[in-house]
Amino acid sequence: MMKDLVDFLAKSLVDHPEKVSVKEVPRDKGSVVFELRVAQDDIGKVIGKKGRTAQAIRTLLAAAGTKEGKRTELEIIE
């Protein structure tokens, strides 16, 4: 569910939604890292001014993670 959330949000923001990929990497103690990859020219759209868009995605992800009892992180990979 959370992977789908990140995927949906990222595809809604970028010009090349076909190049969006999200990988879910489990970590210790119920923690999960989501690795988000987008096209090179779309990275700025996902990060936003002063990182506000990325922070908003992280906030939504944290809320969804809390509901499922998991700690979440978002990494935007170039």
N, C-alpha and C positions, 0 to 999 in steps of 0.2 A: 504494500500500500504506500509506504513512504517513498519507495523508489519511483513509483508511478507519479507521485506528487511532484517530486523534483523534475522528472521527465516532462510532465505537463507544463510546469512553470517555465522551464528553460525553453521548451519549444514555442511557448507563447511569446517569448521575448526576442527571439533571434530571427535573422533573415533566412538562415539555412537550417530549418528544423530537421532535415534529413541527416545532418551531421551531428546531432545531439546524441550523446550516449551517457548512460549513468550506470556505474558499477557499484554494487553493494559489497563492502569488505567488512566482515565481522571482526571485531576486536575482543579483547578480554572483558569479562564481567558485564556482558550484555550491551556493550558499546558497539556502534556501527558507524563506519565511515562511508559516505557516498562520494564517489569520484565522478565529477561532472566534466565531460569533455564537449567542447563546441568548436565550430569553425574559428580559425584564427581571427577573422574580422568581426566575429560576434562576441568575443571575450569582453569587450568594453560594455556591451549591452547587458551581459549577465552580471557584471560587477557593479555597474552604475557609478554615478558621481559619488566620490568619496566612499565607495563601497556600500552605499545604501541599499541597492537592489540585492546584492549578495547577502547583506545582513538581514534583510526582510525574508529572504528564502531560508536562511538559517533559523530565524525565529519561528517560521511556520513549521519547519522540520523538527525543531525542538518541541513545539507544542504537540505535534503528531507523535513524536517519540515518547513524550511523557504519558500520553494516552495509552501507549502500548508497553510502557515500563522499560523503555530503552533510552540510552544516551546516544545522541547523534552528533555527527560532525559533517560538514560539507567542505570538500576540497575541489577547487576549480583548477583543472589541470590544463596547461597550455600545450 
